[in-house]
Amino acid sequence: MSDTELDDETHSESESDRATSGQNGADKRSSTETSSTTEIRSRGSRRNAASGSISVFLQSERAISQAKSVLILFAATGIGLGIIGSTLSGSVGALAGDIAIATLIPIALVTPAIGVLMGQRVGYAEPDAQPIAVYTLVAIAVGVGAITEFMLASVLTAVGISGTSVSELFVFSFVVALGTVIAGLAGAFTARNSN
């Protein structure tokens, strides 16, 4: 064999090797891309399944019943606190405005304690449900309940007092609701993990 033929044969083998290794590299990339795509789809389907099970749970009779109970208890507490606040602020004449505003602070402080109790109640009542579904139910029910309770108590306490804006009370009720939701979630967490 001549040197030229040997160089041509070596050159052909190296091109063949490069083509094969290029094909193998493409196969590896394709395999990696396929497994990444499968993993992403799997995570997405798990999220969809989890969000689907949460929505199914939240629409169940049990969850609706729990939410109604929490809302009724918050509303009843708001009316009770409002009547007490109204009585206190209405009985002192000129100091009524100051007493009404001073009464709102204890109302705001009592609301998270009620949130803890309601969170525990729901946490104990739903031991078989997924934790995220229970926490979602607690966050929604306790948040709406806190706003309801605080607004009822505040409006009843501040009825007839000039300078009190319902819109200001509504904004403040969201702050109270945020603290109450955190307290309610802590109550539900401790109820579910107390065993």
Secondary structure as UniProt FT lines:
FT   HELIX           3..58
FT   HELIX           61..90
FT   HELIX           93..95
FT   HELIX           96..125
FT   HELIX           131..158
FT   TURN            159..160
FT   TURN            162..163
FT   HELIX           166..192
//
